[in-house]
Amino acid sequence: MCVLQCTDSLGFICQACGVQHQHLQPAFHQTHPLQGGRMDNKSEIINRLRRSFQSGITISEEFRREQLSNLRSMIQENEEKILEALNKDLCKPKFEAILAEVDLVINELSYAIDNLQSWMQPEYVSKTLATSFDDCFVRREPLGVVLIIGTWNYPLLLLITPMVGAIAAGNCVVIKPSEVSAAVDLLIAELIPKYLSQDCYAVVSGGEDDSKALLQNRFDHILYTGSQDVARSILQAASVHLTPVTLELGGKCPCLIYGTVAIEIAARRLVWAKFFNAGQSCVAPDYVLCSKETRDALFPALCATLKEFYGKDPQASPDLCRIVSQRHWVRLTELLKKTNGTIIVGGESDPKEKYIAPTVVDVAEDDILMKKEIFGPILPIVTVESLEKAIDFVNNKEKPLALYVFSNESSVVDTVMKKTSSGGFCSNDGMIHMTLPGLPFGGVGSSGWGSYHGRWGFETFSHRRGCMLRGWGLEKLNGLRYPPYGDTRLSWLRWSATTKMCLLM
């Protein structure tokens, strides 16, 4: 436990590490973040945050803006530490870490700070004749204390980005980093208390048992990123308290390549999107559907691109990520052992480095690689002769988190977009759509519930409260609804309450 020593009116300081914990009472203090963020009593931490929320401290625009700015400073001032942690957990190249974790989070924070004032404004709605003199508007209000459970593949991005929306909406927040990405988990637990109000924001670290204990408490919203199996257990826990849940779950994201295509460009964009982060991306293209002619042109283009990107020996490339854990490495290598497909390029692996080479496999529709989300550097190519059959193939599976189509023909892109359903959609590239804060990021069906990014995150963590402010006028008109009832009164009342009548007026 932290040994606390009173310093002044600002709070307490940990004698073990010298970190000052502002505005905390010793009875509510948790185990120090450097020791993994475990709490003797998780409910006490949640109760502390709930008391803070009920005090109204998070409501003002000034407070929200200050916390968002502090969070941005945390990322900017600790970039090197973040890069070191990401490299330790996933061997992430500096380029990928800055692009996908540091800069995307900073952009999200800047976008929220710039738009916070407009997001918080009431939204006025159209009225009827009966309500023409009333103020009728939608007021966005924070939900309370929310829980955000992150995942390991983008351990900073997928934890902090939803937190941005929660803070912007005025909530108190508990974040639970993934224990699989242990170095980032440790760093976040160290940094958050230094930059954000400890009365309103807390980090809880630990494994499966800690998550289960945390979920026994009542939250006002839960956002979880991860697997469908864990999502089911989270839903069961949330149902006890009737807590609303946002789920970001991934799935097998297809890439359809049909019509005329710039094959070399398509290969470069496909390889980048698939093997970025060693394929450990929930929106990475999971498999490709194309005609035999396209496949025959695509294979040499993919091989050439992989050599261009990662050299003759990809294992020696400084630009290729590693698999996060031995367990995940074993799962992926077992898939390669069991596939009946033909490996076109790659297939090599090294357990000591948790390395798997970027691999392209020519497979049939029923191959084991087509059963579940791969989540690794293995790209199956499936031959489906017509666009219509490819669309049927996609529609016969669960709805994916993202769907991609590569084609020079706008009719092909339009057909795929209109005849399929997915969380997000992008033509002639992969993953780029999720970098834009103005677009919602989320799944549909088994790939997720709800969305966030930009205003969509603000809305996810807000209650849209319908408000009507009435005066004492128009009592004769209002009197039409009072007993004793009559047909004449009913006719006048129906006329005054119609929205069409109001528009004509």
C-alpha positions as CSV (number, residue, x, y, z in Angstrom):
1,M,0.0,0.0,0.0
2,C,1.1,3.6,-0.4
3,V,2.3,5.2,2.7
4,L,0.5,8.6,2.8
5,Q,1.9,11.7,4.5
6,C,-0.2,14.9,4.8
7,T,1.5,17.8,2.9
8,D,-0.9,20.7,2.8
9,S,-4.4,21.6,1.8
10,L,-3.7,20.1,-1.7
11,G,-3.7,16.6,-0.5
12,F,-1.3,13.8,0.3
13,I,2.0,12.5,-0.9
14,C,3.2,8.9,-1.3
15,Q,6.4,8.4,0.7
16,A,7.2,5.4,-1.5
17,C,7.4,7.3,-4.8
18,G,6.9,11.0,-4.1
19,V,3.8,11.2,-6.2
20,Q,1.3,13.8,-4.9
21,H,-2.3,12.6,-4.7
22,Q,-4.5,15.7,-4.8
23,H,-7.8,16.1,-3.0
24,L,-7.7,12.5,-1.6
25,Q,-8.6,11.3,1.8
26,P,-6.4,8.4,3.1
27,A,-9.5,6.2,3.7
28,F,-10.3,6.4,0.0
29,H,-6.8,5.9,-1.4
30,Q,-6.0,2.9,-3.6
31,T,-2.9,0.8,-3.9
32,H,-0.2,2.8,-5.8
33,P,-0.5,2.7,-9.6
34,L,3.1,1.4,-9.8
35,Q,2.0,-1.7,-8.0
36,G,-0.6,-2.5,-10.6
37,G,-3.5,-0.3,-9.5
38,R,-5.2,-2.9,-7.3
39,M,-7.6,-1.6,-4.8
40,D,-8.4,-3.1,-1.4
41,N,-12.0,-2.1,-2.1
42,K,-13.0,-1.2,-5.6
43,S,-16.4,-0.1,-4.5
44,E,-14.8,2.6,-2.3
45,I,-13.1,4.1,-5.3
46,I,-16.3,4.0,-7.3
47,N,-18.2,5.5,-4.5
48,R,-15.6,8.3,-4.2
49,L,-16.0,9.1,-7.9
50,R,-19.8,9.0,-7.5
51,R,-19.7,11.5,-4.7
52,S,-17.5,13.7,-6.8
53,F,-20.0,13.5,-9.7
54,Q,-22.9,14.3,-7.4
55,S,-21.1,17.4,-6.2
56,G,-21.4,18.7,-9.8
57,I,-17.7,19.3,-10.3
58,T,-17.6,17.8,-13.7
59,I,-20.5,19.7,-15.1
60,S,-18.9,23.0,-16.1
61,E,-17.3,23.4,-19.6
62,E,-14.2,24.9,-17.9
63,F,-13.6,21.7,-15.8
64,R,-14.1,19.4,-18.8
65,R,-11.8,21.5,-21.0
66,E,-9.1,21.6,-18.3
67,Q,-9.2,17.8,-17.9
68,L,-9.0,17.3,-21.7
69,S,-6.1,19.7,-22.0
70,N,-4.3,17.9,-19.1
71,L,-4.9,14.6,-20.8
72,R,-3.4,16.0,-24.1
73,S,-0.4,17.3,-22.1
74,M,0.0,13.8,-20.6
75,I,0.4,12.3,-24.1
76,Q,2.6,15.0,-25.4
77,E,4.9,15.2,-22.4
78,N,5.4,11.5,-22.1
79,E,5.7,10.5,-25.8
80,E,9.0,8.7,-25.3
81,K,7.8,6.7,-22.3
82,I,4.7,5.7,-24.3
83,L,6.8,4.6,-27.3
84,E,9.1,2.6,-25.0
85,A,6.1,0.8,-23.4
86,L,4.5,0.0,-26.7
87,N,7.8,-1.3,-28.0
88,K,8.1,-3.5,-24.9
89,D,4.6,-4.9,-25.2
90,L,4.3,-5.4,-29.0
91,C,7.7,-4.4,-30.4
92,K,5.8,-1.6,-32.2
93,P,7.9,0.4,-34.6
94,K,8.1,4.1,-33.6
95,F,6.4,5.1,-36.8
96,E,3.3,2.9,-36.2
97,A,3.2,3.8,-32.5
98,I,3.2,7.6,-33.2
99,L,0.8,7.3,-36.1
100,A,-1.8,5.0,-34.6
101,E,-1.5,5.6,-30.8
102,V,0.0,9.0,-30.0
103,D,-1.2,11.3,-32.8
104,L,-4.6,9.8,-33.2
105,V,-5.2,10.3,-29.5
106,I,-3.9,13.9,-29.6
107,N,-6.1,14.6,-32.7
108,E,-9.1,13.2,-30.8
109,L,-8.4,15.4,-27.8
110,S,-7.9,18.5,-29.9
111,Y,-11.1,17.9,-31.8
112,A,-13.0,17.5,-28.6
113,I,-11.5,20.6,-27.1
114,D,-12.3,22.7,-30.2
115,N,-15.9,21.5,-30.4
116,L,-16.8,21.1,-26.7
117,Q,-18.7,24.4,-26.4
118,S,-20.9,23.6,-29.4
119,W,-21.6,20.0,-28.3
120,M,-22.8,21.3,-24.9
121,Q,-25.3,23.7,-26.4
122,P,-29.0,22.8,-26.1
123,E,-30.6,21.5,-29.3
124,Y,-33.9,23.2,-30.0
125,V,-36.7,21.2,-31.7
126,S,-39.7,22.0,-33.8
127,K,-43.0,22.7,-32.0
128,T,-46.7,22.5,-32.4
129,L,-49.3,25.3,-32.1
130,A,-50.0,24.2,-28.6
131,T,-46.4,24.4,-27.6
132,S,-45.4,27.4,-29.7
133,F,-44.7,29.7,-26.7
134,D,-42.7,27.1,-24.9
135,D,-38.9,26.5,-24.9
136,C,-38.5,22.9,-26.2
137,F,-35.0,21.6,-26.4
138,V,-32.7,18.6,-25.9
139,R,-30.2,18.9,-23.1
140,R,-27.1,16.7,-23.1
141,E,-26.3,15.6,-19.5
142,P,-23.5,13.3,-18.2
143,L,-24.5,9.8,-17.2
144,G,-22.5,9.6,-14.0
145,V,-19.7,7.2,-13.3
146,V,-18.7,5.2,-16.4
147,L,-16.3,2.2,-16.9
148,I,-14.0,1.9,-20.0
149,I,-12.3,-1.5,-20.5
150,G,-9.5,-1.3,-23.0
151,T,-7.7,-4.0,-25.0
152,W,-4.1,-4.8,-25.8
153,N,-3.6,-4.4,-29.5
154,Y,-3.8,-0.6,-29.4
155,P,-3.6,-0.2,-25.6
156,L,-3.4,3.6,-25.5
157,L,-5.7,4.4,-28.4
158,L,-8.6,2.1,-27.5
159,L,-8.5,3.1,-23.9
160,I,-8.0,6.9,-24.0
161,T,-10.1,7.7,-27.1
162,P,-13.4,6.6,-25.5
163,M,-12.2,8.3,-22.3
164,V,-12.1,11.6,-24.3
165,G,-15.8,11.3,-25.1
166,A,-16.6,10.4,-21.5
167,I,-14.7,13.4,-20.1
168,A,-16.2,15.8,-22.7
169,A,-19.7,14.6,-21.7
170,G,-19.0,15.4,-18.1
171,N,-18.7,12.0,-16.5
172,C,-16.4,10.5,-13.9
173,V,-14.5,7.7,-15.4
174,V,-12.9,4.4,-14.3
175,I,-10.5,2.9,-16.9
176,K,-9.3,-0.7,-16.9
177,P,-6.2,-1.2,-19.2
178,S,-5.5,-4.7,-20.5
179,E,-3.1,-6.7,-18.4
180,V,-1.8,-8.3,-21.6
181,S,0.0,-5.1,-22.6
182,A,1.6,-4.9,-19.2
183,A,4.1,-2.1,-19.8
184,V,1.4,0.3,-21.1
185,D,-0.9,-0.7,-18.3
186,L,1.7,0.2,-15.8
187,L,2.5,3.5,-17.5
188,I,-1.2,4.6,-17.7
189,A,-1.7,3.8,-14.0
190,E,1.3,5.9,-13.2
191,L,0.4,8.9,-15.4
192,I,-3.3,9.4,-15.1
193,P,-3.2,10.3,-11.4
194,K,-0.5,12.9,-12.1
195,Y,-2.5,14.7,-14.8
196,L,-6.2,14.2,-14.1
197,S,-8.4,14.9,-11.0
198,Q,-8.2,11.8,-8.8
199,D,-11.6,12.7,-7.4
200,C,-13.1,12.1,-10.8
201,Y,-10.9,9.6,-12.7
202,A,-9.3,6.3,-11.6
203,V,-7.3,3.5,-13.1
204,V,-7.9,-0.1,-12.1
205,S,-5.3,-2.7,-13.2
206,G,-5.2,-6.4,-12.8
207,G,-6.4,-9.6,-14.5
208,E,-9.6,-11.5,-15.1
209,D,-10.5,-11.7,-11.4
210,D,-10.0,-7.9,-11.0
211,S,-12.3,-7.3,-13.9
212,K,-15.0,-9.5,-12.5
213,A,-14.8,-7.8,-9.1
214,L,-15.0,-4.4,-10.8
215,L,-18.1,-5.4,-12.8
216,Q,-20.0,-6.4,-9.7
217,N,-20.3,-2.6,-9.0
218,R,-22.9,-0.4,-10.5
219,F,-21.8,1.9,-13.3
220,D,-23.9,4.3,-15.4
221,H,-22.4,3.1,-18.7
222,I,-19.8,0.5,-19.7
223,L,-17.7,0.6,-22.9
224,Y,-15.7,-2.5,-23.7
225,T,-13.3,-3.3,-26.5
226,G,-12.3,-6.9,-27.1
227,S,-13.7,-10.3,-27.9
228,Q,-17.3,-11.5,-28.2
229,D,-16.8,-14.1,-25.5
230,V,-15.8,-11.6,-22.9
231,A,-18.5,-9.2,-24.1
232,R,-21.1,-11.8,-23.2
233,S,-19.9,-12.0,-19.6
234,I,-19.8,-8.2,-19.4
235,L,-23.4,-8.0,-20.7
236,Q,-24.5,-10.5,-18.0
237,A,-22.8,-8.4,-15.3
238,A,-24.2,-5.2,-16.6
239,S,-27.7,-6.7,-16.7
240,V,-27.8,-7.0,-12.9
241,H,-27.7,-3.2,-12.7
242,L,-29.5,-2.5,-16.0
243,T,-26.3,-0.7,-17.1
244,P,-26.2,0.3,-20.8
245,V,-23.2,-1.0,-22.7
246,T,-21.2,-0.1,-25.7
247,L,-19.3,-2.9,-27.3
248,E,-16.5,-2.7,-29.9
249,L,-15.9,-6.3,-30.9
250,G,-14.3,-6.7,-34.4
251,G,-15.0,-9.6,-36.6
252,K,-13.9,-10.9,-40.0
253,C,-13.6,-7.7,-42.0
254,P,-13.8,-8.6,-45.8
255,C,-12.1,-6.9,-48.7
256,L,-13.8,-7.3,-52.0
257,I,-11.7,-6.6,-55.2
258,Y,-13.8,-6.5,-58.3
259,G,-14.0,-4.7,-61.6
260,T,-11.0,-2.8,-63.0
261,V,-8.4,-2.2,-60.3
262,A,-5.0,-0.5,-60.1
263,I,-3.4,-3.8,-58.8
264,E,-0.1,-2.4,-57.7
265,I,-1.7,0.4,-55.7
266,A,-4.3,-2.0,-54.3
267,A,-1.6,-4.4,-53.2
268,R,0.3,-1.6,-51.4
269,R,-2.8,-0.4,-49.5
270,L,-3.9,-3.9,-48.7
271,V,-0.5,-5.0,-47.4
272,W,-0.3,-1.8,-45.3
273,A,-3.7,-2.2,-43.8
274,K,-3.4,-5.9,-43.2
275,F,0.1,-6.1,-41.7
276,F,0.2,-2.8,-39.8
277,N,0.6,-3.8,-36.1
278,A,1.2,-7.4,-37.4
279,G,-2.5,-7.7,-38.3
280,Q,-3.5,-7.2,-34.7
281,S,-6.2,-4.6,-35.6
282,C,-9.9,-5.1,-35.2
283,V,-10.5,-3.2,-38.6
284,A,-7.7,-5.0,-40.5
285,P,-8.8,-6.7,-43.7
286,D,-9.3,-10.3,-42.5
287,Y,-9.7,-11.9,-45.9
288,V,-10.0,-11.0,-49.6
289,L,-12.7,-12.0,-52.1
290,C,-11.8,-11.7,-55.7
291,S,-12.1,-13.3,-59.1
292,K,-9.6,-15.8,-60.4
293,E,-8.2,-13.3,-62.8
294,T,-7.7,-10.7,-60.1
295,R,-6.2,-13.3,-57.8
296,D,-3.6,-14.3,-60.4
297,A,-2.6,-10.6,-60.8
298,L,-2.8,-9.9,-57.1
299,F,-0.4,-12.6,-55.8
300,P,2.8,-11.3,-57.5
301,A,1.8,-7.8,-56.6
302,L,1.4,-8.8,-52.9
303,C,4.8,-10.6,-52.9
304,A,6.6,-7.7,-54.5
305,T,5.0,-5.2,-52.0
306,L,5.9,-7.3,-49.0
307,K,9.5,-7.4,-50.2
308,E,9.4,-3.7,-50.8
309,F,8.0,-3.0,-47.3
310,Y,9.8,-5.5,-45.1
311,G,12.8,-6.7,-47.2
312,K,13.9,-10.2,-48.1
313,D,14.0,-11.2,-44.4
314,P,10.9,-9.6,-42.7
315,Q,12.1,-10.9,-39.3
316,A,15.0,-8.5,-39.5
317,S,12.8,-5.5,-40.5
318,P,12.5,-2.8,-37.8
319,D,9.1,-2.0,-39.2
320,L,7.3,-5.2,-38.4
321,C,5.4,-5.6,-35.1
322,R,5.4,-8.8,-33.1
323,I,2.6,-11.0,-31.7
324,V,1.6,-9.8,-28.2
325,S,2.0,-13.0,-26.2
326,Q,3.1,-16.6,-26.5
327,R,-0.5,-17.8,-26.3
328,H,-1.6,-15.7,-29.2
329,W,1.5,-16.8,-31.2
330,V,0.6,-20.4,-30.6
331,R,-3.0,-19.8,-31.7
332,L,-1.9,-18.3,-35.0
333,T,0.8,-20.8,-35.8
334,E,-1.7,-23.6,-35.2
335,L,-4.0,-22.0,-37.7
336,L,-1.2,-22.1,-40.3
337,K,-0.6,-25.8,-39.5
338,K,-4.2,-26.7,-40.0
339,T,-5.0,-24.7,-43.1
340,N,-5.6,-26.7,-46.3
341,G,-4.7,-23.6,-48.4
342,T,-1.6,-22.9,-50.3
343,I,0.9,-20.5,-48.7
344,I,1.9,-18.0,-51.4
345,V,4.4,-16.1,-49.4
346,G,5.4,-16.1,-45.7
347,G,4.6,-18.8,-43.2
348,E,7.8,-18.6,-41.2
349,S,7.7,-18.1,-37.5
350,D,10.0,-17.9,-34.4
351,P,8.6,-18.6,-30.9
352,K,11.5,-16.8,-29.2
353,E,10.6,-13.5,-30.8
354,K,6.9,-14.2,-31.1
355,Y,7.4,-13.6,-34.8
356,I,5.2,-14.6,-37.6
357,A,6.1,-13.6,-41.2
358,P,3.5,-11.7,-43.2
359,T,1.7,-14.5,-44.8
360,V,-0.7,-14.8,-47.8
361,V,-2.7,-18.0,-48.3
362,D,-4.8,-19.1,-51.2
363,V,-7.8,-20.9,-49.5
364,A,-11.2,-22.3,-50.2
365,E,-14.4,-20.8,-48.7
366,D,-14.6,-23.4,-46.0
367,D,-11.0,-23.3,-44.8
368,I,-10.2,-23.0,-41.1
369,L,-8.8,-19.6,-41.8
370,M,-12.3,-18.5,-42.7
371,K,-14.0,-19.7,-39.5
372,K,-13.0,-17.0,-37.0
373,E,-11.3,-13.6,-36.9
374,I,-7.6,-14.2,-37.5
375,F,-6.2,-11.1,-35.7
376,G,-2.7,-11.7,-37.0
377,P,-0.4,-11.4,-40.0
378,I,-2.2,-14.0,-42.1
379,L,-4.2,-13.0,-45.2
380,P,-6.5,-15.6,-46.8
381,I,-7.5,-15.0,-50.5
382,V,-10.7,-16.6,-51.5
383,T,-11.8,-16.9,-55.2
384,V,-15.4,-16.0,-55.8
385,E,-16.1,-15.4,-59.5
386,S,-18.8,-12.7,-59.4
387,L,-19.4,-9.6,-57.3
388,E,-23.0,-10.8,-56.6
389,K,-21.7,-14.1,-55.1
390,A,-19.0,-12.2,-53.1
391,I,-21.8,-10.0,-51.6
392,D,-23.8,-13.1,-50.8
393,F,-20.8,-14.7,-49.1
394,V,-20.3,-11.6,-46.9
395,N,-24.0,-11.3,-46.1
396,N,-24.2,-15.0,-45.0
397,K,-21.6,-14.2,-42.2
398,E,-22.0,-12.0,-39.2
399,K,-21.8,-8.3,-39.9
400,P,-18.2,-7.1,-39.7
401,L,-16.7,-4.1,-38.0
402,A,-15.4,-2.8,-41.3
403,L,-15.9,-3.7,-44.9
404,Y,-13.6,-2.7,-47.8
405,V,-14.0,-2.7,-51.6
406,F,-11.3,-2.0,-54.1
407,S,-12.4,-1.0,-57.6
408,N,-12.0,1.7,-60.1
409,E,-15.7,1.4,-60.9
410,S,-18.0,3.6,-58.9
411,S,-20.9,1.2,-59.7
412,V,-19.0,-1.6,-57.9
413,V,-18.3,0.5,-54.9
414,D,-21.9,1.7,-54.7
415,T,-23.3,-1.8,-55.1
416,V,-21.2,-3.2,-52.3
417,M,-22.0,-0.3,-50.0
418,K,-25.8,-0.5,-50.6
419,K,-26.1,-4.3,-50.5
420,T,-24.0,-5.0,-47.4
421,S,-24.0,-4.0,-43.7
422,S,-20.9,-3.3,-41.6
423,G,-19.8,-1.0,-38.8
424,G,-17.7,1.1,-41.1
425,F,-17.1,1.2,-44.9
426,C,-14.1,2.3,-47.0
427,S,-13.3,2.1,-50.6
428,N,-9.9,1.6,-52.1
429,D,-8.0,1.7,-48.8
430,G,-8.1,0.0,-45.4
431,M,-8.4,1.3,-41.8
432,I,-8.2,5.0,-42.8
433,H,-11.9,5.7,-42.1
434,M,-11.3,5.1,-38.3
435,T,-8.8,8.0,-38.2
436,L,-11.4,10.7,-38.8
437,P,-13.0,12.0,-35.6
438,G,-16.0,13.2,-37.5
439,L,-17.0,9.7,-38.5
440,P,-18.6,7.3,-35.9
441,F,-16.5,4.3,-35.1
442,G,-18.4,1.2,-34.0
443,G,-19.9,-2.1,-35.0
444,V,-23.2,-3.5,-35.9
445,G,-24.7,-6.8,-34.7
446,S,-22.0,-9.2,-33.5
447,S,-19.2,-6.7,-34.3
448,G,-20.5,-4.3,-31.7
449,W,-23.1,-2.0,-30.2
450,G,-22.9,1.7,-30.3
451,S,-20.1,4.0,-31.5
452,Y,-17.7,6.7,-30.4
453,H,-15.0,9.1,-31.8
454,G,-15.6,12.9,-31.9
455,R,-19.2,14.0,-31.2
456,W,-20.3,10.3,-31.3
457,G,-18.3,9.6,-28.2
458,F,-19.8,12.7,-26.5
459,E,-23.2,11.4,-27.4
460,T,-22.5,7.8,-26.2
461,F,-21.7,9.1,-22.7
462,S,-24.5,11.7,-22.6
463,H,-28.2,11.4,-21.7
464,R,-30.3,13.3,-24.2
465,R,-32.8,14.9,-21.9
466,G,-36.0,16.3,-23.5
467,C,-36.9,19.5,-21.8
468,M,-40.0,21.8,-22.1
469,L,-40.2,25.1,-20.2
470,R,-43.8,26.3,-20.1
471,G,-45.3,29.5,-18.9
472,W,-48.9,30.3,-17.7
473,G,-50.2,31.7,-21.0
474,L,-52.6,30.2,-23.5
475,E,-54.7,28.7,-20.8
476,K,-57.8,28.7,-23.0
477,L,-56.0,26.5,-25.5
478,N,-54.7,24.3,-22.8
479,G,-58.1,24.1,-21.3
480,L,-59.2,22.0,-24.3
481,R,-57.6,19.0,-22.7
482,Y,-59.5,19.3,-19.4
483,P,-62.7,17.4,-18.5
484,P,-65.5,17.5,-19.2
485,Y,-64.5,16.1,-22.6
486,G,-66.3,16.7,-25.8
487,D,-65.9,16.1,-29.5
488,T,-65.5,19.8,-30.3
489,R,-62.8,20.1,-27.8
490,L,-61.1,17.0,-29.2
491,S,-61.2,18.3,-32.7
492,W,-59.6,21.7,-31.7
493,L,-57.0,19.9,-29.6
494,R,-56.0,17.5,-32.5
495,W,-55.7,20.6,-34.7
496,S,-53.5,22.5,-32.3
497,A,-51.3,19.5,-31.6
498,T,-50.4,18.6,-35.2
499,T,-46.8,19.4,-36.3
500,K,-48.0,20.1,-39.9
501,M,-50.2,22.9,-38.6
502,C,-47.2,24.4,-36.9
503,L,-45.1,24.3,-40.0
504,L,-47.9,26.0,-42.0
505,M,-48.1,28.7,-39.4
